[in-house]
Amino acid sequence: MSSLLIILLNPVLYYATAQQKEHSRPNIIFILVDDMGYGDVGVFYQNVRKQRNDRSEPWMSTPNLDKLAASGVMLTEHYCAAPVCAPSRASLLSGLSQGHANVRDNQFDKAIADNYTLGNVMQKAGYATAAIGKWGLQGEVTGEEPNWPAYPLKRGFDYFFGYVRHRDGHEHYPKEGLYREKKQVWENDKDIASLLDKCYTGDLWTAAAKRWIVRQHQKNKNIPFFLYLGFDTPHATLELPTQEYPAGGGLKGGMQWLDEPGHMITTALGKPDSWIHPDYINATWDDDKNAATPEVGWPDTYKRYATVVRRIDDQVGDLVQLLSDLGIDKNTMVVFTSDNGPSQESYLPKEYVSNQADFFNSFGPFDGIKRDVWEGGVRVPTIVTWPSRIKSSWKITTPSAFYDWLPTFANAAGLPAPAFSDGQTLLPLLKGDTTADTKRRVYVEYFVGGKTPGYADFAEVHRNRVRNQMQMLRIGDTVAVRYDIKSADDDFEIYDVMQDPQQKNNLALKNNMAGKQVWLKQTVIGMRRPDTSAPRPYDNELISPVGSDHQKNKVFIQWQYYKGNFPWLPAAGSVAVSKTGVSESLELTQLSAGDEGVVYYNGFLNVPVDGSYTFYAQIQGPFVMKIHEALLFNNDFGYEKNKGIQANILLKAGVHPFRIYYGRKSGSLQPVPDITWEITGSATRNDLKKIIEVKSN
């Protein structure tokens, strides 16, 4: 717990230093593609295949993404939050792992929680915000469309243009509906799909994004913007564009919004689903691995796949050129990544070969694809540029995950990371501090039926593995994985993924790791909260205490006070503490009525017996409480004054670390949160101080 002691941030600007004053808040563009594998990007893997020049191993190219990586940083150990799109995107937007996010497993179109998102965090930071492309987190419509409870405009975005429903992203021509049915494309409160003749969605989202960026720049250059650009390609429909990508890119060239019904964007001409990139139209390969026999043409499916990936590459290059043309490239952070590993799904007509992820080895040097928690299913290609702050052409090998972006963007905007988030800011790493955050953890849990594919490129032990309940934890270079989990007692497979990226060498089979297994099983239980909509076989497991060493000295709670008017309860961070001390309880006589800010408590609970515990809190301000890493109370966003809240948690007898944050307003000695507990169902409620005994040393 001592490593978790908080130093919080100043209320207005996170980096209120001479260094920060040299730079204004950056514009931020987050580009999220759909089902693109780690191995699909040139600099991550395809260039290696090209250099090998093995004609039985075809390759494709991504010149613009390679150029982007050369101008910034590659996060080679970056993970999506789940191996399928809806929960992965929900964790990204909410800053929560799959142990805490409300959208889990295969809950497509479920409403993302009415809480902090990337959108409203950036709004509070003074940004103009937009979501363009695929959403899929809207919930069930109430009344007339677009009255979805979690429509993007209700979750922190000033502007929305795109597909609302998850299933709509399975069709890349919204009006024609070539392979599936016609779709709706919403611009704020209006469905404009009827105007979108021959509009290929990747081109459409790019044109809309460029139009929005230009408008924001023209409207007010002093207001930074945040753009969440969610592509629905190269997802498994694999429809082709109408024509080649327009030359030039940027302000005058590339994809343009023409605003002419029937011809809304530059490429809304010609024949939909017709154009194959010239690099691939006549591509051949050694299909039988026999150089003496003639090569054969690539199957049309893979000409399509390579064309769609190359199209994304063109679209990214177009956007980057626009930033340069507008003169805002130096102070714009661009993030490019994918929502999960590559897919073997195919919505193509029967005459096409079904898409398989092993033609290009889209999973890279790993095993696993979409819906796997092997590295190939959750390790995603990630590139970041911010020319004024990030040096060029280097790699970050520290593990990180999707839920790190919310605190990262908050910090980049000059504000602290919210306390509730499971993520940690990436800014120190991005700026070159390779020693930062060496104890980061990446956690994934997921359920789906079926089996992992039987690709010959996979290690034999990974072929045709039953999936069902799966779990993955990465700490440092070590990854622990469980498939087809039956109970909390199931052992983990353990791998050193830096030395063994394909996860062939299960260290749990070759070493005495009984103690490590116990620690892993205990650790994952303390990092999550059960969700009845996504049941797990370990939901009823009690969280283990931290050990007896903390019981040697019975001392007080350690507290810290941070003066300021924060937009949310800030998390572990950076600037000096205003006041600090120890206390026998949550009551602090050291603070006066004028002390406005945040109080943070760090201590331990001495739980008397094994059991289910119900905690109750009566609050008058924002309030967050964690036991271990489990988020017990998250009542910061939109809190209700004098609201009574409760939560259950399963604890073994012994000492358990807790952290409490609450906000104080100036002008009154408002009460601290009134926290009580009971053994669930006992009807005997006790004050929290009766189980508080020790603090962190």
C-alpha positions in Angstrom: 0.0 0.0 0.0 2.9 2.4 0.6 3.4 2.5 -3.2 -0.2 3.7 -3.5 0.1 6.8 -1.4 -1.3 9.7 -3.3 0.2 13.0 -4.3 -2.5 14.8 -6.1 -2.6 17.5 -8.6 -3.2 21.2 -8.7 -6.8 22.1 -9.6 -6.4 23.9 -12.8 -3.4 22.7 -14.8 -1.8 19.4 -14.2 1.6 20.6 -15.4 1.6 24.2 -14.1 5.4 24.4 -14.6 7.7 26.3 -16.9 7.9 23.2 -19.0 4.2 23.0 -19.5 3.8 26.6 -20.2 5.9 26.0 -23.4 3.0 24.0 -24.8 -0.7 24.5 -25.0 -3.2 21.7 -24.5 -2.9 19.3 -27.4 -5.6 18.5 -29.8 -6.2 14.7 -29.6 -7.3 12.3 -32.3 -7.9 8.7 -31.2 -8.2 6.4 -34.3 -9.7 3.0 -33.5 -9.9 0.5 -36.3 -12.1 -2.7 -36.2 -10.4 -6.2 -36.0 -7.0 -5.2 -37.4 -4.4 -7.5 -36.0 -1.0 -6.7 -34.5 0.5 -8.4 -37.4 -1.4 -6.4 -40.1 0.7 -3.3 -39.7 4.0 -3.1 -41.6 6.3 -1.9 -38.8 4.8 -4.3 -36.4 5.1 -7.5 -38.5 4.3 -7.3 -42.2 7.7 -5.7 -43.0 9.4 -8.7 -41.4 7.5 -11.0 -43.7 8.5 -8.9 -46.7 12.2 -9.0 -45.7 12.1 -12.8 -45.4 10.8 -12.9 -49.0 9.2 -16.3 -48.4 6.8 -16.6 -51.3 4.6 -19.0 -49.3 4.1 -16.2 -46.7 2.4 -13.3 -48.5 2.7 -9.8 -47.1 1.0 -6.4 -47.4 2.1 -2.8 -46.8 1.1 0.2 -44.7 3.4 3.0 -45.8 1.5 5.8 -44.0 1.3 4.0 -40.7 5.0 3.1 -41.0 5.7 6.8 -41.5 3.5 7.7 -38.5 5.4 5.3 -36.4 8.7 6.8 -37.5 7.5 10.2 -36.4 6.4 9.0 -33.0 6.4 5.9 -30.8 5.2 2.3 -31.1 3.6 0.8 -28.0 4.6 -2.8 -28.7 3.1 -4.2 -25.5 -0.3 -2.4 -25.6 -3.5 -4.4 -25.0 -7.1 -3.9 -25.8 -9.4 -4.4 -22.8 -11.3 -7.4 -24.2 -10.9 -9.6 -27.3 -14.2 -8.4 -28.9 -15.3 -4.9 -29.8 -18.2 -3.8 -27.5 -16.5 -4.5 -24.1 -13.2 -3.4 -25.4 -14.6 0.0 -26.6 -16.6 0.4 -23.4 -13.4 -0.1 -21.3 -11.6 2.4 -23.5 -14.3 5.1 -23.1 -14.8 4.6 -19.4 -11.3 4.1 -18.2 -12.2 0.8 -16.5 -10.9 -2.7 -17.0 -13.3 -5.6 -17.7 -13.3 -6.2 -14.0 -15.3 -3.0 -13.5 -16.8 -1.9 -16.8 -20.6 -2.4 -17.1 -20.4 -3.7 -20.7 -18.8 -7.2 -20.7 -18.6 -10.4 -22.7 -20.7 -10.1 -25.9 -23.1 -7.4 -24.7 -23.4 -5.5 -28.0 -25.6 -2.4 -28.0 -25.8 -2.3 -24.2 -25.8 1.2 -22.8 -22.4 2.3 -21.5 -22.8 3.5 -17.9 -23.8 7.1 -17.3 -20.5 8.0 -15.8 -17.2 9.6 -16.9 -16.2 8.8 -20.4 -13.4 10.1 -22.6 -15.9 12.5 -24.0 -17.1 14.2 -20.8 -13.6 14.1 -19.3 -12.3 16.1 -22.3 -15.4 18.4 -22.2 -14.5 19.3 -18.6 -11.0 20.0 -19.7 -12.4 22.6 -22.1 -12.3 20.6 -25.3 -14.7 20.4 -28.2 -15.5 16.7 -28.6 -16.7 14.5 -31.4 -17.4 10.8 -32.0 -17.4 9.7 -35.6 -17.9 6.2 -37.0 -18.9 3.1 -35.0 -20.6 3.4 -31.6 -22.5 0.3 -30.5 -22.9 1.3 -26.8 -26.3 3.1 -27.0 -28.7 0.8 -25.1 -32.3 0.1 -26.1 -34.2 3.0 -27.7 -36.9 4.7 -25.7 -39.5 6.3 -27.7 -38.5 7.7 -31.1 -35.0 7.4 -32.5 -32.4 8.7 -31.7 -33.6 8.6 -28.1 -31.1 5.9 -27.0 -30.1 6.3 -23.3 -26.4 6.2 -24.1 -26.4 8.0 -27.4 -22.9 9.7 -27.9 -24.4 13.1 -27.3 -25.4 11.9 -23.8 -22.0 10.5 -23.0 -19.8 13.5 -23.4 -19.7 14.2 -27.2 -20.7 17.5 -28.7 -21.1 16.0 -32.1 -21.8 12.6 -33.5 -21.7 11.2 -37.0 -21.9 7.5 -37.7 -23.4 4.1 -37.0 -25.2 3.8 -33.7 -26.0 0.1 -33.7 -23.2 -2.5 -33.5 -24.7 -4.6 -36.3 -24.7 -1.6 -38.6 -20.9 -1.8 -38.6 -21.2 -5.1 -40.5 -22.1 -3.2 -43.7 -19.7 -0.8 -45.3 -22.2 0.8 -47.8 -25.0 2.1 -45.6 -27.4 3.0 -48.4 -26.9 0.2 -50.8 -26.6 -2.6 -48.2 -24.6 -4.8 -50.6 -24.1 -7.9 -48.5 -26.5 -7.2 -45.7 -29.4 -4.8 -45.1 -29.4 -1.0 -45.4 -28.3 0.9 -42.4 -28.8 4.2 -40.6 -26.1 6.9 -40.4 -26.8 9.5 -37.8 -25.6 13.1 -37.7 -26.6 14.3 -34.3 -30.4 13.9 -34.3 -30.9 13.1 -38.0 -30.6 9.9 -40.1 -28.9 11.0 -43.3 -28.3 7.5 -44.9 -30.7 8.3 -47.8 -28.2 10.9 -49.0 -25.2 8.6 -48.9 -25.2 6.9 -52.3 -22.1 4.8 -52.9 -20.4 6.0 -49.7 -17.9 3.5 -48.5 -17.8 3.9 -44.7 -14.1 4.2 -44.2 -14.0 7.0 -46.7 -17.2 8.5 -45.3 -15.9 8.6 -41.7 -12.6 10.2 -42.9 -14.4 12.9 -44.9 -16.7 13.7 -41.9 -13.7 13.8 -39.6 -11.8 16.1 -41.8 -14.8 18.4 -42.2 -15.3 18.5 -38.4 -11.6 19.3 -37.7 -11.5 22.1 -40.3 -14.7 23.6 -38.8 -13.3 23.5 -35.3 -10.1 25.1 -36.4 -12.0 27.8 -38.3 -14.5 28.4 -35.5 -12.0 28.9 -32.6 -8.3 28.0 -32.9 -7.9 28.5 -29.2 -10.2 25.7 -28.2 -8.5 22.3 -28.5 -10.5 19.4 -29.8 -10.9 15.7 -29.0 -11.9 13.3 -31.8 -12.9 9.7 -31.2 -12.8 8.2 -34.7 -14.1 4.6 -34.7 -13.7 2.8 -38.0 -15.8 -0.2 -38.8 -13.1 -1.6 -41.1 -11.4 -4.0 -41.8 -14.2 -5.9 -40.1 -15.3 -9.1 -41.8 -17.6 -7.8 -44.5 -14.5 -6.9 -46.5 -16.4 -4.8 -49.0 -14.2 -2.8 -51.4 -14.1 0.9 -52.2 -15.5 2.3 -55.4 -12.2 3.6 -56.7 -8.6 4.5 -55.9 -8.0 6.9 -53.0 -7.9 10.5 -54.1 -4.4 12.0 -54.4 -2.9 14.7 -52.3 -4.6 14.3 -49.0 -5.1 17.0 -46.4 -6.9 20.3 -46.8 -7.3 20.4 -50.6 -6.8 16.8 -51.6 -7.6 13.3 -50.4 -11.1 12.6 -49.2 -13.4 15.7 -49.2 -16.9 16.3 -47.9 -18.8 17.6 -51.0 -22.2 18.0 -49.3 -24.1 17.0 -52.5 -26.9 14.6 -52.0 -26.1 11.5 -53.9 -22.4 12.6 -54.1 -21.6 13.5 -50.5 -17.9 12.5 -50.6 -15.2 12.4 -53.3 -15.4 8.7 -53.9 -19.2 8.4 -54.1 -18.8 7.6 -57.8 -18.3 4.5 -59.8 -19.3 1.0 -58.7 -19.5 0.0 -55.0 -17.4 -2.9 -53.9 -15.2 -2.9 -57.1 -11.8 -1.5 -56.6 -8.7 -3.6 -55.6 -5.4 -1.9 -54.9 -3.0 -2.3 -57.8 -0.3 -3.8 -55.5 -2.6 -6.8 -54.9 -4.8 -7.2 -57.9 -2.3 -9.5 -59.6 -0.4 -10.7 -56.5 0.7 -14.4 -56.4 2.0 -16.7 -53.8 3.6 -20.1 -53.5 0.5 -22.0 -52.2 2.1 -25.4 -52.1 5.5 -24.4 -50.8 7.2 -25.8 -53.9 9.3 -23.3 -55.9 9.2 -25.7 -58.8 5.5 -25.3 -59.4 3.9 -22.0 -60.7 2.6 -19.5 -58.2 -1.1 -18.9 -58.0 -3.1 -15.7 -57.5 -4.1 -14.6 -54.0 -7.7 -15.7 -53.3 -10.0 -12.7 -53.8 -10.8 -12.7 -50.0 -7.2 -11.7 -49.3 -6.9 -9.2 -52.1 -9.9 -7.6 -50.4 -8.4 -7.7 -47.0 -5.1 -6.2 -48.1 -7.0 -3.5 -50.0 -9.1 -2.6 -47.0 -6.0 -2.4 -44.7 -4.2 -0.3 -47.3 -7.3 1.9 -47.5 -7.2 2.5 -43.8 -3.5 3.4 -44.2 -4.5 6.0 -46.9 -7.2 7.4 -44.7 -4.8 7.9 -41.7 -2.3 9.5 -44.0 -5.0 11.9 -45.3 -5.8 13.0 -41.7 -2.2 13.5 -40.8 -1.7 15.6 -43.9 -4.7 17.7 -42.9 -3.1 18.5 -39.5 0.0 19.6 -41.3 -1.9 21.8 -43.8 -3.7 23.5 -40.9 -0.5 24.1 -39.0 -1.7 22.1 -36.0 0.3 18.9 -36.4 3.0 19.9 -33.8 0.5 20.1 -31.0 -1.9 17.3 -31.9 -1.6 13.9 -30.3 -2.6 11.2 -32.7 -3.2 7.7 -31.4 -3.8 4.8 -33.8 -4.9 1.3 -32.5 -7.3 -1.6 -33.0 -10.2 -2.7 -30.8 -9.1 -6.4 -30.6 -7.1 -9.0 -32.5 -7.8 -10.1 -36.1 -11.0 -11.9 -37.1 -11.7 -15.1 -39.1 -15.3 -14.1 -39.5 -16.6 -13.6 -43.0 -19.9 -12.0 -44.2 -18.8 -12.4 -47.8 -21.0 -14.2 -50.3 -20.5 -18.0 -50.5 -18.4 -17.8 -53.7 -15.6 -16.2 -51.7 -13.1 -18.0 -49.6 -13.9 -17.5 -45.9 -11.6 -15.0 -44.3 -8.8 -16.6 -42.2 -6.4 -14.7 -40.0 -3.4 -16.9 -41.0 -3.0 -15.9 -44.7 -1.0 -12.8 -43.6 -0.5 -14.1 -40.0 -2.5 -11.0 -38.9 -1.9 -12.2 -35.3 1.8 -11.4 -35.8 4.4 -13.4 -33.8 1.7 -14.5 -31.4 -1.0 -17.2 -31.1 -4.7 -16.2 -30.8 -7.2 -14.1 -32.7 -10.3 -12.1 -31.9 -12.2 -13.7 -28.9 -8.9 -15.2 -27.5 -7.0 -13.9 -24.6 -3.8 -15.3 -26.0 -1.5 -12.4 -27.1 -2.8 -12.5 -30.7 -6.3 -11.8 -29.5 -5.5 -8.9 -27.1 -2.2 -7.4 -28.1 -2.9 -4.6 -30.6 -0.8 -2.4 -32.9 -0.5 1.0 -31.3 1.2 4.2 -32.5 1.3 7.6 -30.8 2.6 10.9 -32.2 2.7 14.3 -30.6 5.6 16.1 -32.3 6.1 18.9 -29.8 6.3 16.5 -26.8 7.2 12.9 -28.0 10.5 12.0 -29.6 10.4 10.1 -32.9 11.1 6.6 -34.0 11.3 4.5 -30.8 9.4 1.8 -28.9 7.8 1.5 -25.5 8.0 -2.0 -24.2 6.2 -1.4 -20.9 2.8 -3.1 -20.7 -0.2 -0.8 -21.0 -3.9 -1.1 -21.8 -6.9 0.7 -23.2 -8.1 2.0 -19.9 -4.8 4.0 -19.5 -6.0 6.4 -22.2 -8.5 8.2 -20.1 -6.0 9.3 -17.4 -3.4 9.9 -20.1 -5.7 12.3 -22.0 -6.8 14.0 -18.8 -3.2 14.7 -17.9 -2.3 15.8 -21.4 -5.1 18.4 -21.1 -3.7 19.7 -17.8 -6.0 17.8 -15.4 -5.5 14.9 -12.9 -6.6 11.4 -13.7 -9.9 10.5 -12.0 -9.5 8.3 -8.9 -12.0 5.7 -10.1 -10.1 4.7 -13.2 -8.2 1.4 -13.4 -5.7 3.1 -15.7 -2.5 5.0 -15.2 -1.2 7.9 -17.3 1.1 7.0 -20.1 2.6 10.5 -20.4 5.9 9.7 -18.5 6.4 6.7 -20.8 5.5 8.7 -23.9 8.0 11.4 -22.9 10.8 8.9 -22.5 10.8 7.9 -18.9 11.3 4.2 -19.4 11.6 3.6 -15.6 8.0 4.9 -15.0 5.2 2.6 -13.9 7.2 -0.7 -13.8 4.4 -2.3 -11.7 1.6 -1.8 -14.3 -1.0 -4.6 -14.5 -3.1 -5.5 -17.5 -6.2 -7.5 -16.7 -8.7 -9.1 -19.1 -11.7 -11.4 -18.5 -14.1 -12.7 -21.1 -16.5 -15.4 -22.0 -17.5 -16.9 -25.3 -18.3 -20.4 -26.5 -16.4 -22.2 -29.3 -12.8 -22.9 -29.8 -9.6 -21.2 -30.8 -8.7 -21.9 -34.5 -6.5 -24.9 -35.4 -4.0 -22.9 -37.5 -0.7 -24.7 -38.3 1.1 -21.5 -37.3 -0.2 -21.8 -33.7 1.6 -23.9 -31.1 -0.2 -27.3 -31.0 -1.3 -26.7 -27.4 -3.2 -23.6 -28.6 -5.1 -25.2 -31.5 -8.8 -25.9 -31.1 -8.7 -24.9 -27.4 -12.1 -24.6 -25.7 -12.6 -21.0 -24.8 -15.6 -20.5 -22.5 -14.5 -18.5 -19.4 -11.1 -16.9 -19.9 -8.8 -14.7 -17.9 -5.5 -12.9 -18.5 -3.2 -11.0 -16.2 0.1 -9.4 -17.3 2.6 -8.0 -14.8 6.0 -7.0 -16.1 7.1 -9.6 -18.6 4.9 -12.3 -17.2 1.5 -13.3 -18.6 -0.9 -15.6 -16.7 -3.7 -17.1 -18.7 -6.7 -19.4 -18.0 -9.0 -21.0 -20.6 -12.3 -22.9 -19.9 -12.2 -21.9 -16.3 -14.4 -24.1 -14.1 -13.6 -22.7 -10.7 -11.4 -20.2 -8.9 -9.0 -23.0 -8.1 -8.1 -23.7 -11.7 -4.4 -23.1 -12.3 -3.0 -20.4 -14.6 -0.6 -21.1 -17.5 2.4 -18.8 -17.0 4.6 -17.3 -19.7 7.5 -14.9 -20.1 6.1 -13.2 -23.2 9.2 -11.1 -23.8 11.3 -14.3 -24.3 8.4 -16.4 -25.5 5.9 -14.3 -27.4 4.1 -17.3 -28.9 3.5 -18.6 -25.4 4.9 -22.1 -26.1 6.8 -22.6 -22.8 4.3 -22.9 -20.0 6.5 -22.1 -17.0 3.8 -23.5 -14.6 4.6 -27.0 -15.9 8.3 -26.8 -15.5 8.8 -25.0 -12.2 7.6 -25.2 -8.7 5.0 -22.4 -8.9 2.5 -23.5 -6.2 3.0 -20.2 -4.3 2.8 -18.2 -7.6 -0.5 -19.9 -8.4 -1.9 -19.0 -5.1 -0.8 -15.4 -5.5 -2.2 -15.1 -9.0 -5.6 -16.5 -8.0 -5.8 -14.2 -5.0 -4.6 -11.1 -7.0 -7.2 -11.4 -9.8 -10.1 -11.7 -7.3 -9.0 -8.4 -5.7 -8.9 -6.6 -9.0 -12.6 -6.9 -10.0 -16.2 -6.8 -9.0 -18.8 -9.4 -10.0 -21.4 -8.4 -12.5 -24.6 -10.5 -12.6 -25.0 -9.8 -16.3 -21.7 -11.5 -17.0 -21.3 -14.3 -14.4 -18.0 -15.9 -13.7 -17.0 -19.2 -11.9 -15.0 -17.2 -9.5 -17.6 -14.6 -8.6 -18.3 -16.1 -5.2 -14.6 -16.4 -4.2 -13.6 -14.4 -1.1 -10.8 -11.8 -1.5 -7.8 -12.8 0.5 -6.1 -10.5 3.1 -2.7 -9.1 2.5 -0.9 -11.0 5.3 0.0 -10.7 8.9 2.9 -8.3 8.7 0.5 -5.3 8.8 -0.9 -6.5 12.1 2.3 -6.0 14.1 1.6 -2.3 14.9 -1.9 -1.0 15.5 -1.7 2.6 14.4 -3.9 5.2 12.7 -5.2 5.9 9.2 -2.9 8.0 7.1 -4.7 10.9 5.3 -3.7 13.6 2.9 -5.6 16.7 1.9 -5.3 18.4 -1.5 -6.5 22.0 -1.7 -8.4 23.0 -4.9 -11.6 22.9 -6.9 -11.1 19.7 -8.9 -13.3 18.6 -11.8 -13.4 15.1 -10.3 -11.8 13.2 -7.4 -8.1 13.0 -8.6 -6.1 9.8 -8.5 -2.4 9.0 -7.8 -0.4 11.7 -9.4 2.0 14.5 -8.9 1.9 17.8 -6.9 2.6 18.6 -3.3 0.1 17.7 -0.6 -1.5 20.6 1.2 -1.9 18.8 4.6 -1.2 15.4 5.8 -1.4 13.4 9.0 -2.8 10.4 10.8 -6.2 9.9 12.4 -8.1 7.4 14.5 -11.1 7.8 12.2 -12.4 9.5 9.1 -13.1 12.7 11.2 -10.4 15.3 10.6 -10.3 18.2 13.1 -7.2 19.5 11.3 -9.4 20.8 8.4 -11.4 24.0 8.7 -14.6 25.2 6.9 -12.5 26.9 4.3 -10.6 23.8 3.3 -12.0 23.0 -0.1 -10.5 20.1 -2.0 -10.1 16.4 -1.7 -9.3 14.2 1.2 -7.6 10.8 0.6 -7.5 8.1 3.3 -5.1 5.1 3.1 -5.5 2.4 5.6 -6.4 -1.2 6.4 -9.5 -3.0 7.5 -9.2 -5.9 10.0 -12.0 -8.1 8.8 -13.2 -10.3 11.7 -14.5 -13.4 9.9 -14.9 -14.8 6.4 -18.1 -13.7 4.7 -20.1 -11.3 2.6 -19.9 -7.7 3.8 -22.3 -5.0 3.0 -20.9 -1.4 3.2 -23.2 1.6 3.4 -22.2 5.2 2.7 -24.2 8.3 3.4 -22.5 11.1 1.4 -22.8 14.8 0.7 -20.1 15.0 -1.9 -18.2 13.0 -4.5 -17.0 9.8 -3.1 -14.8 6.8 -4.3 -13.8 3.8 -2.2 -11.6 0.9 -3.2 -10.8 -2.3 -1.2 -7.6 -3.8 -2.7 -8.1 -2.8 -6.4 -11.8 -3.6 -6.3 -13.9 -0.5 -7.0 -16.5 -0.7 -4.1 -18.1 2.8 -4.5 -17.8 5.0 -7.6 -20.0 8.0 -6.8 -18.1 10.9 -8.4 -19.9 11.7 -11.6 -23.4 13.2 -11.1 -23.4 12.3 -7.4 -26.6 13.1 -5.4 -26.2 15.0 -2.1 -27.3 13.1 1.0 -27.6 9.9 -1.1 -27.3 6.6 0.6 -25.4 4.0 -1.3 -24.4 0.4 -0.6 -22.2 -2.3 -2.0 -21.4 -6.0 -1.2 -18.0 -7.5 -1.2 -16.7 -11.0 -0.2 -13.8 -10.9 2.2 -11.7 -13.4 4.1 -10.8 -12.7 7.7 -7.7 -10.6 8.0 -6.2 -7.3 7.0 -7.4 -5.7 3.7 -6.1 -2.4 2.3 -8.6 0.4 1.5 -8.5 3.8 -0.1 -11.2 6.5 0.3 -11.5 9.8 -1.6 -14.1 12.4 -1.0 -14.6 16.0 -2.0 -15.1 19.0 0.3 -16.8 22.2 -0.6 -15.8 25.5 0.9 -17.9 27.3 3.5 -19.1 24.6 5.8 -17.8 21.8 7.9 -19.6 19.2 5.9 -19.6 15.8 7.4 -17.3 13.1 6.1 -18.9 10.1 4.4 -20.8 8.2 7.0 -19.6 4.6 6.3 -21.0 1.6 8.1 -20.8 -2.1 7.4 -22.5 -5.4 8.3 -22.0 -9.0 7.7 -24.6 -9.3 4.9 -28.0 -10.1 6.3 -27.1 -9.7 9.9 -29.1 -6.5 10.4 -26.4 -5.3 12.9 -24.7 -2.3 11.4 -21.3 -1.2 12.7 -19.3 2.0 12.2 -16.4 1.6 9.8 -13.9 2.5 12.5 -14.6 -0.8 14.2 -12.7 -2.7 11.6 -10.0 0.0 10.9 -6.9 -0.9 12.7 -3.7 -0.3 10.8 -2.2 2.0 8.2 0.5 1.7 5.5 4.0 2.1 6.8 
